[in-house]
Amino acid sequence: MFERMREDIQGVFHRDPAARNAFEVVTCYPGLHAVWLHRAAHALWTSGWKWLARGVSNFSRWLTGIEIHPGAVIGRRFFIDHGMGIVIGETAEIGDDVTLYQGVTLGGTSWNKGKRHPTLEDGVVVGAGAKVLGPFTVGAGAKIGSNAVVTKAVPAGATAVGIPAKIIVKGDDGLEAQRQAMADKLGFDAYGVSQDMPDPVARAIGQLLDHLHAVDNRLEGICGALGKLGSDYCAKDMPQLRDEDFAGVCKDQGDKPAA
Ligand SMILES: CC(C)(COP(=O)(O)OP(=O)(O)OC[C@H]1O[C@@H](n2cnc3c(N)ncnc32)[C@H](O)[C@@H]1OP(=O)(O)O)[C@@H](O)C(=O)NCCC(=O)NCCS
């Protein structure tokens, strides 16, 4: 037990630059108090002392402003920064090294019994005021932006922001433009199919467009090389390949496509 308390305190130092010393952390971090009281409440809950467990949880809420249902399963080094206004539902599951800021709700969207709250895998960070609602999984290392409302699964390592939350992807502008160009060339309407969509069908279409782009490039290279050798095969037998499609390749090689 003391080992786990020690790593909880270390976890605060890792994730809050404002923490100065162990005494301050133990006495002035309501997030820590809530986690420790939850461990007691959860032990009572799983031993069948349900009312007592709810009593401890309610006392913790009164003391810290953080409401954790005693049935929630929480991993190691869970850190709640500031804490006030956090609600964690009965069937929520939280992995190791997860961080929540103030005002976060891990809630349900149905009144049915059974799993109705989210699962947060290891290393997830949920920003201040975010609401994560439903029995889906937020993958390991994912980040939820402050004030986001998340209603669908978030892949591991992704960052989700906004209402409803969308996955943001950085530094892939070129890929998006390339997919759009390929879709235009094929006469395919790619409206609404963007790389940041978690939809598996949209992702598959995006990957097909990438593959077509790669095949096209390879074909252009082959046609350029054939043209250089004096063949007019590409121009004659593959009229769908316009001259300008491989003009660049031939130009690179100091040649013109065969007529
Ligand atoms: C979501 C978050 C983790 C993203 O951090 P990041 O990976 O460094 O991303 P960036 O700051 O570079 O932002 C990327 C884009 O998302 C947008 N964005 C970031 N956070 C956002 C949020 N909460 N809501 C909506 N959009 C957000 C940025 O404006 C930026 O948009 P742009 O590319 O159009 O300019 C971070 O912004 C966040 O909200 N962290 C929670 C922090 C918190 O709650 N602190 C409380 C301390 S008391």
The ligand as an SDF file (V2000), in Angstrom:
LIG
                    3D

 48 50  0  0  0  0  0  0  0  0999 V2000
   -5.8120   18.8300  -27.0910 C   0  0  0  0  0  0  0  0  0  0  0  0
   -4.4060   19.1520  -26.6560 C   0  0  0  0  0  0  0  0  0  0  0  0
   -3.8550   17.9890  -25.8370 C   0  0  0  0  0  0  0  0  0  0  0  0
   -3.5950   19.3430  -27.9570 C   0  0  0  0  0  0  0  0  0  0  0  0
   -2.2820   19.6930  -27.6710 O   0  0  0  0  0  0  0  0  0  0  0  0
   -1.1780   19.6340  -28.8520 P   0  0  0  0  0  0  0  0  0  0  0  0
   -1.0150   18.2260  -29.2820 O   0  0  0  0  0  0  0  0  0  0  0  0
    0.0300   20.3630  -28.3700 O   0  0  0  0  0  0  0  0  0  0  0  0
   -1.8610   20.3810  -30.0710 O   0  0  0  0  0  0  0  0  0  0  0  0
   -1.7620   21.9280  -30.5110 P   0  0  0  0  0  0  0  0  0  0  0  0
   -1.7860   22.8130  -29.3020 O   0  0  0  0  0  0  0  0  0  0  0  0
   -0.5900   22.0540  -31.4320 O   0  0  0  0  0  0  0  0  0  0  0  0
   -3.1180   22.1510  -31.3240 O   0  0  0  0  0  0  0  0  0  0  0  0
   -3.4110   21.4840  -32.5410 C   0  0  0  0  0  0  0  0  0  0  0  0
   -4.6920   22.0640  -33.1030 C   0  0  0  0  0  0  0  0  0  0  0  0
   -5.8060   21.7140  -32.2600 O   0  0  0  0  0  0  0  0  0  0  0  0
   -6.4760   22.8940  -31.7820 C   0  0  0  0  0  0  0  0  0  0  0  0
   -6.8420   22.6440  -30.3910 N   0  0  0  0  0  0  0  0  0  0  0  0
   -6.0020   22.3600  -29.3710 C   0  0  0  0  0  0  0  0  0  0  0  0
   -6.6930   22.1600  -28.2400 N   0  0  0  0  0  0  0  0  0  0  0  0
   -7.9930   22.3110  -28.5440 C   0  0  0  0  0  0  0  0  0  0  0  0
   -9.1940   22.2110  -27.8070 C   0  0  0  0  0  0  0  0  0  0  0  0
   -9.1710   21.9110  -26.5040 N   0  0  0  0  0  0  0  0  0  0  0  0
  -10.3660   22.4140  -28.4550 N   0  0  0  0  0  0  0  0  0  0  0  0
  -10.3970   22.6960  -29.7820 C   0  0  0  0  0  0  0  0  0  0  0  0
   -9.2840   22.7990  -30.5610 N   0  0  0  0  0  0  0  0  0  0  0  0
   -8.0980   22.6130  -29.9330 C   0  0  0  0  0  0  0  0  0  0  0  0
   -5.4310   24.0060  -31.9110 C   0  0  0  0  0  0  0  0  0  0  0  0
   -6.0440   25.2620  -32.0480 O   0  0  0  0  0  0  0  0  0  0  0  0
   -4.7060   23.5790  -33.1640 C   0  0  0  0  0  0  0  0  0  0  0  0
   -5.4950   23.9220  -34.2900 O   0  0  0  0  0  0  0  0  0  0  0  0
   -4.7750   24.4110  -35.6690 P   0  0  0  0  0  0  0  0  0  0  0  0
   -3.9200   23.2520  -36.1220 O   0  0  0  0  0  0  0  0  0  0  0  0
   -5.9360   24.6870  -36.5730 O   0  0  0  0  0  0  0  0  0  0  0  0
   -3.9770   25.6020  -35.2880 O   0  0  0  0  0  0  0  0  0  0  0  0
   -4.3470   20.4230  -25.7710 C   0  0  0  0  0  0  0  0  0  0  0  0
   -4.6570   21.5710  -26.5430 O   0  0  0  0  0  0  0  0  0  0  0  0
   -5.3100   20.3810  -24.5680 C   0  0  0  0  0  0  0  0  0  0  0  0
   -6.4670   20.7470  -24.6580 O   0  0  0  0  0  0  0  0  0  0  0  0
   -4.7760   19.9020  -23.4190 N   0  0  0  0  0  0  0  0  0  0  0  0
   -5.5000   19.8790  -22.1590 C   0  0  0  0  0  0  0  0  0  0  0  0
   -4.7950   20.7790  -21.1990 C   0  0  0  0  0  0  0  0  0  0  0  0
   -5.6240   21.1280  -19.9890 C   0  0  0  0  0  0  0  0  0  0  0  0
   -6.7780   20.7990  -19.8600 O   0  0  0  0  0  0  0  0  0  0  0  0
   -4.9840   21.8150  -19.0700 N   0  0  0  0  0  0  0  0  0  0  0  0
   -5.6330   22.2110  -17.8740 C   0  0  0  0  0  0  0  0  0  0  0  0
   -4.5910   22.7550  -16.9650 C   0  0  0  0  0  0  0  0  0  0  0  0
   -5.3580   23.4300  -15.5430 S   0  0  0  0  0  0  0  0  0  0  0  0
  1  2  1  0
  2  3  1  0
  2  4  1  0
  2 36  1  0
  4  5  1  0
  5  6  1  0
  6  7  2  0
  6  8  1  0
  6  9  1  0
  9 10  1  0
 10 11  2  0
 10 12  1  0
 10 13  1  0
 13 14  1  0
 14 15  1  0
 15 16  1  0
 15 30  1  0
 16 17  1  0
 17 18  1  0
 17 28  1  0
 18 19  1  0
 18 27  1  0
 19 20  2  0
 20 21  1  0
 21 22  1  0
 21 27  2  0
 22 23  1  0
 22 24  2  0
 24 25  1  0
 25 26  2  0
 26 27  1  0
 28 29  1  0
 28 30  1  0
 30 31  1  0
 31 32  1  0
 32 33  2  0
 32 34  1  0
 32 35  1  0
 36 37  1  0
 36 38  1  0
 38 39  2  0
 38 40  1  0
 40 41  1  0
 41 42  1  0
 42 43  1  0
 43 44  2  0
 43 45  1  0
 45 46  1  0
 46 47  1  0
 47 48  1  0
M  END
$$$$
